[in-house]
Amino acid sequence: MKANYEYPLELDWTTDEKIAVTTFLQMVEEAYEHGVNRDNLLAAYNAFKKVVPDKAGERRIDREFEAVADYSTYRTVQAARQTDGHTVRLHVDRRRS
């Protein structure tokens, strides 16, 4: 994890929307750092998708977040959907950095 970065948030989002996006991004961080409950992650993703429903917006946030944090929202959600376990745990690929 890179230190001291900002989440990619839009200024025109409401407080509740910012909280939904931040919660999802924090769960992505948690998936990389310690592991996270799959159902909680997917629930946070669904709340995120209500704020950012279009694929282009989702991809933009994923790119911006990965650029500052080294964590991929796309790979995290993909792993959650593919696992039949209760915990999602990922590792940062340092070779890409």
DAPE-V122441 format. One record per residue. RES is the residue in one small letter. PSI is psi in whole degrees, 0 to 359 (none if undefined). BURIAL is + if it has 16 or more other C-alpha atoms within 10 Angstrom, else -. Layout:
res;psi;burial
RES;PSI;BURIAL
RES;PSI;BURIAL
This chain:
res;psi;burial
m;136;-
k;148;-
a;150;-
n;70;-
y;165;-
e;146;-
y;146;-
p;91;+
l;150;-
e;138;-
l;332;-
d;359;-
w;149;-
t;169;-
t;316;-
d;322;-
e;318;+
k;321;+
i;317;-
a;315;+
v;316;+
t;318;+
t;315;+
f;314;+
l;324;+
q;324;-
m;325;+
v;315;+
e;313;+
e;323;+
a;324;+
y;323;+
e;324;-
h;338;-
g;150;+
v;151;+
n;127;+
r;311;+
d;321;-
n;320;-
l;313;+
l;327;+
a;318;-
a;323;+
y;318;+
n;321;-
a;320;+
f;317;+
k;337;+
k;330;-
v;319;+
v;78;+
p;338;-
d;147;-
k;323;-
a;317;-
g;320;-
e;317;+
r;320;-
r;314;-
i;319;+
d;313;+
r;314;+
e;317;+
f;318;+
e;326;-
a;324;-
v;334;+
a;346;+
d;16;+
y;137;+
s;120;+
t;321;+
y;308;+
r;328;-
t;313;+
v;320;+
q;315;-
a;320;+
a;320;+
r;331;-
q;343;-
t;148;-
d;7;-
g;182;-
h;342;-
t;138;+
v;126;+
r;126;+
l;168;+
h;144;-
v;133;-
d;95;-
r;342;-
r;334;-
r;337;-
s;none;-
